[in-house]
Amino acid sequence: MIEFSDDVNIHTVLTHFRVTAEDLQKVLHEALSKGGDYADLYFEHTINSSISLRDGEVNRTSSNIDYGVGVRVVVGEQTGYAYVENTALSDMLRAARTAAGIAHTPKQSNPVNITETHFPNYYKVSKSWEDVSVNEKKSFIERLNARIFEMDPRVIKATVSLNHSTSYILFFNSEGILSWDYRPMAIMYGGCTMEQDGKIENGFASRAYRKGFDFLNDDLIETLARESVSQTALMFDAVKPKGGEMPVVMGAGGSGILLHEAIGHAFEADFNRKNVSIFSDSLGKSICNSNINVVDDGTIEFARGAINFDDEGIESQKTYIVRNGVLESYLHDRISANYYGVKPTGNGRRQSFRHVPMPRMRVTYMESGNMTNEEMIASVKQGVYVDNFSNGQVQIGAGDFTFYVKTGYLIENGKLTQPIKDINIIGNGPKALADIMMVGNNLKIDESSWTCGKDGQSVPVGQGLPSVLVSKLTVGGE
């Protein structure tokens, strides 16, 4: 395998997918044969591998390959789409004719000139996964397993896994943009089960980056072992608090799930274009405290949600959604950008060549404010501090959300006291955003293995948050 690095030429990339420049032009010409406004070809070759350990033994390894091309034709706000799981010219032309069926006004389609486009690379690989043996990966799995058991004598079981993938991408559209990308991904997971006085608790930790084999190192092993064991140990002393409406301090990092689920989806432009989002009429208006800035950024080096260019050939960028409390921009793909008369923001993403792109988040976070974590906690007489979540869900239209909190603490008279666990945080996204009273100076990007689902598609994302004080949320406890 050849990494699609900056010094790889277009001939190498085309050879990888067994196509020629003339093939691309023929397929695109066929896609526009019935008069579409825009068309693109998205080639993908993805190699997925995994290895896992349970009960002290490596008990599962797997790998699979995905390969094909998707052909899209856009007419106004409508999309025609077809894909094939090979790159034979006859099959690609057939897919192009199918996608072209969305358009009904035949017109002269001139050949599209090819312009090679190079984008900045935010995830350069020093050693690709394809160059690594199973035994090399196995040693790290076994080391993490051993370290988890060494951390605490109460550990009775450990589950460890490593998943990695490499995606080779080739993109060509009716604007003549021809580009390619080499997208690595790696996820390592460490979980443990502990027993104390007949009581069983479970915990886990994970890390995910767009990296090659250099993802694996001693620091990663130590971090995952420490986090999984300490989280589990904390739960032996944790209780369910009394439920009700109260102030909530959300810890830096993992609490970014609030930003992603409760608020971020409502900023995706397709929901606003269709008047589904509660923010559909809020562009240019103040929606929260003037100290709040919310960003969606695809340019953070090695981040799980980073992309060099989106799946519509738009360069990745840092987009301010909220600046100084004012809703400044939605997250756009090409269709929504055309509808609003603005430039795309590089948020057109798809799960694979089998799917159409749509506005999706990349790495969504709130910038740091000027308060310390201690100052926020000290301001709360009775409330909770939460920092570890396992999942969440939201209704885009109303903005109502529920998050499951794995661990946290009671706040009593301005101090963290009893650990808490297994509670729900319930609220409304826009209201919660408006109810943020303090923003911490400790922004942290959560590096766990977050995946976002939308309309049947899943894509890797990142999120982050400084500590924030929300004046009131509903805590589902005893």
URLIN-V990022 format. One record per residue. N is the residue number from 0. RES is the residue in three letters. PHI is phi in degrees with one decimal (999 if undefined). PSI is psi in degrees with one decimal (999 if undefined). Layout:
# URLIN-V990022
N/RES/PHI/PSI
N/RES/PHI/PSI
This chain:
# URLIN-V990022
0/MET/999/145.8
1/ILE/-117.0/124.5
2/GLU/-66.0/136.1
3/PHE/-80.0/68.2
4/SER/-86.1/178.9
5/ASP/-60.6/-27.9
6/ASP/-94.5/4.1
7/VAL/-81.8/131.6
8/ASN/-89.4/167.1
9/ILE/-63.7/-30.4
10/HIS/-64.5/-37.7
11/THR/-65.0/-41.9
12/VAL/-65.6/-45.9
13/LEU/-62.7/-40.1
14/THR/-62.8/-38.1
15/HIS/-56.2/-41.1
16/PHE/-94.3/3.0
17/ARG/59.5/43.7
18/VAL/-132.8/167.1
19/THR/-119.1/165.9
20/ALA/-60.1/-36.1
21/GLU/-65.6/-36.5
22/ASP/-61.0/-44.3
23/LEU/-59.7/-44.7
24/GLN/-65.8/-38.5
25/LYS/-65.4/-43.8
26/VAL/-66.9/-41.6
27/LEU/-66.1/-39.0
28/HIS/-60.5/-42.0
29/GLU/-66.5/-38.6
30/ALA/-62.2/-32.6
31/LEU/-96.6/8.5
32/SER/-65.8/-20.7
33/LYS/-107.4/12.2
34/GLY/98.2/26.9
35/GLY/-63.3/156.2
36/ASP/-78.0/-28.3
37/TYR/-159.5/149.3
38/ALA/-148.3/152.5
39/ASP/-147.9/158.9
40/LEU/-119.8/130.3
41/TYR/-124.8/105.1
42/PHE/-94.8/139.6
43/GLU/-142.4/136.5
44/HIS/-133.1/107.9
45/THR/-117.9/133.9
46/ILE/-115.2/117.4
47/ASN/-109.3/137.9
48/SER/-141.4/151.8
49/SER/-148.9/153.1
50/ILE/-145.4/134.5
51/SER/-137.4/155.8
52/LEU/-130.5/136.3
53/ARG/-147.4/143.7
54/ASP/54.5/37.4
55/GLY/82.2/-0.2
56/GLU/-130.4/143.9
57/VAL/-71.2/110.8
58/ASN/-110.8/-2.9
59/ARG/-157.6/132.1
60/THR/-134.3/147.4
61/SER/-154.7/160.0
62/SER/-156.7/153.0
63/ASN/-152.7/159.1
64/ILE/-123.1/135.2
65/ASP/-119.8/135.2
66/TYR/-151.1/133.5
67/GLY/166.4/-171.5
68/VAL/-143.1/139.7
69/GLY/-109.2/140.1
70/VAL/-117.3/124.3
71/ARG/-121.3/138.7
72/VAL/-126.3/131.3
73/VAL/-115.0/132.0
74/VAL/-128.7/107.8
75/GLY/61.8/-119.0
76/GLU/-102.8/8.3
77/GLN/-103.3/149.2
78/THR/-128.2/132.9
79/GLY/-106.1/134.7
80/TYR/-144.3/140.8
81/ALA/-152.1/155.4
82/TYR/-142.7/159.7
83/VAL/-134.9/151.5
84/GLU/-97.0/37.4
85/ASN/-160.7/179.7
86/THR/-125.6/29.0
87/ALA/-67.0/135.1
88/LEU/-57.2/-42.4
89/SER/-62.3/-39.7
90/ASP/-72.9/-36.2
91/MET/-65.7/-38.4
92/LEU/-65.6/-38.0
93/ARG/-63.7/-42.8
94/ALA/-63.6/-39.9
95/ALA/-62.7/-39.7
96/ARG/-66.0/-36.6
97/THR/-65.2/-47.7
98/ALA/-63.3/-34.0
99/ALA/-66.9/-15.2
100/GLY/-62.1/-14.6
101/ILE/-68.9/-25.0
102/ALA/-100.4/149.5
103/HIS/-135.6/19.8
104/THR/-127.9/86.8
105/PRO/-55.3/137.7
106/LYS/-148.4/164.1
107/GLN/-65.2/124.9
108/SER/-115.6/109.4
109/ASN/-80.1/151.4
110/PRO/-57.0/139.5
111/VAL/-89.4/125.3
112/ASN/-71.4/140.4
113/ILE/-89.3/126.7
114/THR/-121.4/109.3
115/GLU/-66.3/126.9
116/THR/-120.1/125.7
117/HIS/-111.3/131.0
118/PHE/-111.7/157.1
119/PRO/-57.4/147.1
120/ASN/-106.7/118.2
121/TYR/-100.7/5.2
122/TYR/-149.3/63.3
123/LYS/-67.9/139.2
124/VAL/-108.5/130.4
125/SER/-90.2/-31.5
126/LYS/-144.8/117.7
127/SER/-75.6/157.9
128/TRP/-65.0/-27.9
129/GLU/-67.6/-16.7
130/ASP/-96.9/10.3
131/VAL/-115.3/134.8
132/SER/-81.4/162.2
133/VAL/-62.0/-38.8
134/ASN/-63.7/-35.8
135/GLU/-63.9/-41.4
136/LYS/-71.3/-37.8
137/LYS/-58.9/-37.8
138/SER/-61.8/-36.6
139/PHE/-71.2/-37.7
140/ILE/-60.6/-45.7
141/GLU/-67.7/-35.4
142/ARG/-67.5/-40.6
143/LEU/-65.5/-41.7
144/ASN/-57.6/-47.8
145/ALA/-64.4/-39.5
146/ARG/-67.3/-35.5
147/ILE/-62.1/-44.5
148/PHE/-66.9/-33.8
149/GLU/-68.7/-27.0
150/MET/-66.5/-33.0
151/ASP/-158.1/129.7
152/PRO/-66.7/-13.6
153/ARG/-79.8/-8.9
154/VAL/-68.0/125.6
155/ILE/-113.7/-14.7
156/LYS/-155.9/145.1
157/ALA/-132.0/144.0
158/THR/-127.2/123.9
159/VAL/-130.8/139.4
160/SER/-147.6/153.0
161/LEU/-130.1/123.8
162/ASN/-121.9/135.6
163/HIS/-146.2/155.7
164/SER/-148.4/158.8
165/THR/-133.6/127.7
166/SER/-115.4/124.5
167/TYR/-96.5/124.7
168/ILE/-121.9/134.6
169/LEU/-126.8/130.5
170/PHE/-130.1/135.9
171/PHE/-145.2/135.4
172/ASN/-135.0/178.0
173/SER/-74.0/-4.4
174/GLU/-87.8/-2.3
175/GLY/90.0/-0.6
176/ILE/-70.4/122.8
177/LEU/-123.6/118.9
178/SER/-146.2/168.1
179/TRP/-145.2/159.8
180/ASP/-147.0/153.8
181/TYR/-123.6/106.0
182/ARG/-110.8/102.1
183/PRO/-84.8/159.0
184/MET/-153.9/139.0
185/ALA/-142.4/137.6
186/ILE/-133.6/128.1
187/MET/-122.0/136.6
188/TYR/-126.9/136.8
189/GLY/-133.2/120.2
190/GLY/-126.1/153.4
191/CYS/-142.9/155.3
192/THR/-118.1/131.4
193/MET/-125.0/150.2
194/GLU/-126.5/134.0
195/GLN/-143.6/118.6
196/ASP/52.7/41.8
197/GLY/80.5/-1.1
198/LYS/-98.9/135.6
199/ILE/-111.1/133.2
200/GLU/-134.1/154.6
201/ASN/-127.9/149.3
202/GLY/-153.9/165.9
203/PHE/-156.0/166.0
204/ALA/-147.8/152.6
205/SER/-148.3/159.0
206/ARG/-138.6/144.1
207/ALA/-143.4/132.6
208/TYR/-144.6/158.8
209/ARG/-85.2/82.8
210/LYS/-140.6/161.0
211/GLY/-89.7/-150.0
212/PHE/-61.5/-22.5
213/ASP/-66.8/-8.1
214/PHE/-57.6/-36.2
215/LEU/-87.0/124.1
216/ASN/-159.3/174.7
217/ASP/-63.6/-38.1
218/ASP/-62.8/-40.1
219/LEU/-62.6/-45.1
220/ILE/-58.5/-47.9
221/GLU/-64.1/-42.5
222/THR/-63.7/-47.1
223/LEU/-66.3/-40.5
224/ALA/-64.3/-46.5
225/ARG/-63.5/-45.1
226/GLU/-67.5/-43.9
227/SER/-65.6/-40.2
228/VAL/-73.1/-44.7
229/SER/-65.8/-37.5
230/GLN/-63.9/-42.7
231/THR/-67.5/-43.3
232/ALA/-61.5/-37.9
233/LEU/-59.6/-33.0
234/MET/-71.4/-17.8
235/PHE/-65.8/-28.4
236/ASP/-101.0/0.8
237/ALA/-84.6/152.5
238/VAL/-130.7/165.9
239/LYS/-88.9/125.0
240/PRO/-76.8/169.0
241/LYS/-69.0/132.8
242/GLY/-79.6/170.0
243/GLY/139.7/-177.6
244/GLU/-86.0/130.6
245/MET/-161.6/166.2
246/PRO/-66.8/145.1
247/VAL/-132.3/124.4
248/VAL/-95.7/121.5
249/MET/-99.7/120.8
250/GLY/-68.5/158.3
251/ALA/-66.0/146.2
252/GLY/97.8/-101.2
253/GLY/-59.9/-24.4
254/SER/-66.5/-7.3
255/GLY/-59.0/-12.2
256/ILE/-60.6/-31.4
257/LEU/-60.9/-46.3
258/LEU/-65.0/-42.0
259/HIS/-69.5/-55.6
260/GLU/-77.5/-51.6
261/ALA/-76.3/-25.2
262/ILE/-125.9/-43.9
263/GLY/-58.0/-45.8
264/HIS/-59.9/-35.2
265/ALA/-68.7/-13.5
266/PHE/-92.5/-6.8
267/GLU/-70.0/131.0
268/ALA/-66.8/-27.9
269/ASP/-65.2/-36.6
270/PHE/-65.7/-33.8
271/ASN/-78.2/-39.4
272/ARG/-59.8/-33.7
273/LYS/-93.6/6.6
274/ASN/58.8/33.3
275/VAL/-89.5/-38.2
276/SER/-74.2/146.3
277/ILE/-68.1/-15.4
278/PHE/-95.1/12.8
279/SER/-59.9/-28.1
280/ASP/-113.6/21.5
281/SER/-107.8/1.3
282/LEU/-59.2/128.2
283/GLY/84.3/2.3
284/LYS/-107.6/155.8
285/SER/-75.1/126.5
286/ILE/-122.5/-4.6
287/CYS/-164.7/-176.4
288/ASN/-53.0/138.8
289/SER/-66.9/-10.2
290/ASN/-84.8/-0.8
291/ILE/-98.9/129.2
292/ASN/-128.1/124.9
293/VAL/-115.2/132.0
294/VAL/-126.7/144.6
295/ASP/-119.6/123.7
296/ASP/-133.9/123.6
297/GLY/-100.8/7.7
298/THR/-109.9/12.4
299/ILE/-77.2/119.4
300/GLU/-55.7/128.6
301/PHE/67.3/3.9
302/ALA/-66.8/148.8
303/ARG/-58.6/-35.3
304/GLY/-93.1/7.0
305/ALA/-72.7/147.5
306/ILE/-144.6/142.9
307/ASN/-75.1/-40.5
308/PHE/-147.5/153.3
309/ASP/-78.6/-178.2
310/ASP/-83.2/16.7
311/GLU/-122.9/11.7
312/GLY/79.2/20.5
313/ILE/-99.2/131.9
314/GLU/-59.0/138.4
315/SER/-64.9/153.9
316/GLN/-159.5/170.7
317/LYS/-99.3/121.7
318/THR/-117.0/122.5
319/TYR/-80.4/116.0
320/ILE/-83.2/-50.5
321/VAL/-120.6/127.5
322/ARG/-127.2/122.9
323/ASN/52.3/40.8
324/GLY/83.4/-4.7
325/VAL/-104.6/134.1
326/LEU/-70.6/108.6
327/GLU/-97.7/-33.6
328/SER/-156.2/146.7
329/TYR/-86.9/174.5
330/LEU/-98.8/116.0
331/HIS/-109.8/144.8
332/ASP/-102.2/-172.2
333/ARG/-65.5/-39.4
334/ILE/-66.1/-47.4
335/SER/-69.5/-35.2
336/ALA/-63.0/-40.4
337/ASN/-65.6/-38.6
338/TYR/-63.3/-42.6
339/TYR/-88.6/-6.2
340/GLY/70.6/35.6
341/VAL/-127.8/174.5
342/LYS/-82.4/146.0
343/PRO/-59.5/150.0
344/THR/-100.9/6.4
345/GLY/81.2/27.4
346/ASN/-109.6/11.8
347/GLY/-78.3/106.7
348/ARG/-130.5/153.3
349/ARG/-138.8/156.2
350/GLN/-69.7/-41.4
351/SER/-163.0/-176.1
352/PHE/-65.2/-12.1
353/ARG/-83.6/-3.7
354/HIS/-124.8/151.3
355/VAL/-81.3/146.6
356/PRO/-73.9/155.3
357/MET/-153.5/165.4
358/PRO/-63.6/122.6
359/ARG/-138.1/151.4
360/MET/-72.4/161.2
361/ARG/-116.7/-89.0
362/VAL/-120.7/111.7
363/THR/-107.9/127.8
364/TYR/-152.8/163.4
365/MET/-104.4/134.7
366/GLU/-71.6/157.7
367/SER/-63.6/149.2
368/GLY/-104.3/-144.8
369/ASN/-124.8/12.5
370/MET/-102.9/153.0
371/THR/-90.8/158.6
372/ASN/-59.0/-40.8
373/GLU/-65.1/-38.1
374/GLU/-64.6/-38.9
375/MET/-66.7/-46.1
376/ILE/-62.1/-41.7
377/ALA/-63.8/-23.7
378/SER/-81.6/-7.9
379/VAL/-103.0/124.0
380/LYS/-79.3/-47.8
381/GLN/-142.6/116.8
382/GLY/-173.5/-159.0
383/VAL/-135.7/153.6
384/TYR/-114.7/125.9
385/VAL/-126.9/142.6
386/ASP/-149.7/1.3
387/ASN/-138.8/112.9
388/PHE/-118.1/151.1
389/SER/-108.6/-28.2
390/ASN/-168.5/175.3
391/GLY/-166.1/164.0
392/GLN/-149.8/158.1
393/VAL/-148.1/147.8
394/GLN/-94.4/114.9
395/ILE/-59.8/-44.3
396/GLY/-61.5/-58.0
397/ALA/-80.0/-26.4
398/GLY/84.4/8.4
399/ASP/-74.0/139.3
400/PHE/-137.3/159.7
401/THR/-138.4/130.3
402/PHE/-123.2/141.5
403/TYR/-96.0/120.1
404/VAL/-96.2/122.6
405/LYS/-77.4/-49.2
406/THR/-144.8/160.9
407/GLY/179.8/-158.7
408/TYR/-143.6/151.9
409/LEU/-71.4/146.2
410/ILE/-111.5/120.0
411/GLU/-130.3/119.9
412/ASN/52.0/44.1
413/GLY/78.5/14.9
414/LYS/-134.6/148.3
415/LEU/-75.4/129.2
416/THR/-123.3/-104.0
417/GLN/-73.0/132.9
418/PRO/-63.4/146.7
419/ILE/-126.7/160.9
420/LYS/-154.5/163.5
421/ASP/52.6/53.3
422/ILE/-123.5/164.1
423/ASN/-108.6/143.4
424/ILE/-109.0/124.5
425/ILE/-122.8/136.5
426/GLY/-174.7/-164.9
427/ASN/-123.0/127.4
428/GLY/-54.4/-58.5
429/PRO/-59.2/-38.0
430/LYS/-68.8/-41.1
431/ALA/-62.5/-39.4
432/LEU/-62.3/-44.0
433/ALA/-68.4/-24.1
434/ASP/-91.8/6.1
435/ILE/-74.1/115.6
436/MET/-95.3/-30.4
437/MET/-137.8/144.0
438/VAL/-123.8/127.1
439/GLY/-74.4/166.4
440/ASN/-98.8/23.8
441/ASN/-127.5/46.3
442/LEU/-49.7/133.4
443/LYS/-136.7/127.1
444/ILE/-84.5/122.6
445/ASP/-73.0/128.6
446/GLU/-105.2/21.1
447/SER/-77.4/177.1
448/SER/-90.6/64.1
449/TRP/-77.3/137.0
450/THR/-129.7/134.8
451/CYS/-106.6/131.0
452/GLY/-105.4/139.4
453/LYS/-158.8/125.8
454/ASP/50.2/40.9
455/GLY/81.7/2.3
456/GLN/-113.5/143.5
457/SER/-119.9/135.5
458/VAL/-136.9/150.6
459/PRO/-73.6/137.5
460/VAL/-138.8/168.1
461/GLY/-130.6/164.8
462/GLN/-156.7/159.6
463/GLY/-161.1/163.5
464/LEU/-162.8/141.4
465/PRO/-78.2/168.4
466/SER/-60.4/137.9
467/VAL/-134.3/149.9
468/LEU/-105.7/116.0
469/VAL/-97.9/124.1
470/SER/-61.5/-32.1
471/LYS/-160.5/130.1
472/LEU/-139.8/159.9
473/THR/-88.7/123.9
474/VAL/-103.5/120.1
475/GLY/-87.8/96.6
476/GLY/-124.0/-145.2
477/GLU/-69.8/999
